[in-house]
Amino acid sequence: MRPDRRTDDLLHQTTQTVVARYAECRRTSHLDHRPLPGRDAIVGMLGDFFDLLFPGYFRRQNLHSGNILYHAGDLIDSLYDQLSEQIGRAMRLHRPPDEDTLVDVLAPQKAMSMLERLPRLQQLLDEDVQAAYDGDPAATSLEEIVFCYPGLYAVAVQRLAHELLSLDVPLIPRIMTEHAHTLTGIDIHPAARLGRRFFVDHGTGVVIGATCVIGDRVRVYQGVTLGALNLPRDDQGELIRSTKRHPTIEDDVVVYANATVLGGATVVGHHSVIGSNVWLTHSVEPYTIVTMDKPSLRFRNPGSEQAQNYYI
């Protein structure tokens, strides 16, 4: 029960003010009969994709040769319908209404193309799981990798998102990778090109930029940034978005914790090792080991009378 009529009047006035402000805040208001993609629907599709790519691990267990064909077929049929709808919504976002008929044709085609890429993604992710097991002596089984490793989840979502982006599907790939970023702390742009057998160990704080190119059998650790050295602008001061801003990491490279590699022209040669806390802005030849100078450490003994006023 409201305490008085004045409260009702204030609530009504606030509502009118907020609604009136929508006209001024057009960049953050979407009042249109053409709905946006649904974030919850996209996250739900990721669950369906994971059920297909890692059968028996997540929502549906007790799968076997007698029911797997029905289970997979049901998921694929559902994903086709969901993808067609969500891709259509995303494509209409910046298109005029007179292209709606074209979108109605293209969206299902893109959905089918995405589903046809699943067998190749299965193979890539199978290799990613093995790479994680081979690269981490703490792993006790492949099942542990699939169930527990945030790096695998982030990489799997990015591989799905990358395929959609390569089909010129807007917005949805970024929603996918930012969902994985929220869950894992690992930020891999959907446009980044990841090689085979890619392993992100521990993972929290990893950032891999949009134009980054990563070779095969690469391993990175927590806190690694593969980023841009600068943000070039045109004569009007607008960001130039089409240039390569992020580094290339060739095959068989290891990048240890909290290392930062920057710049579109920076190439880390194959079989190189980038040590922890390194700040690298230029290319290195293959088989190079890059490390920081040994830091100067200062030790105090809290048991000595002289050091009683210090904290460690």
Buried (B, 14 or more C-beta within 10 A) or exposed (E): EEEEEEEEEEEEEEEEEEEEEEEEEEEEEEEEEEEEBBEEBBBBBBEBBBBBBBBBBBEBEEBEEEEEEEBBEEBEEEBBEBBBBBBBBBBBBEEEEEEEEEBEEBBBEBBEBBBEBBEEBBEBBBBBBBBBBEBBEEBEEEBBBBEEBBBBBBBBBBBBBBBBBBBEBBBBBBBBBBBBBEEBBBBBBBBBBBBBBBBBBBBEBBBBBBBBBBBBBBBBBBBBBBBBBEEEEEEEEEEEEEEBBBBBBBBBBBBBBBBBBBBBEBBBBBBBBBBBBBEBEEBBEBEBEBEEEEEEEEEEEEEEEEEEEEEE
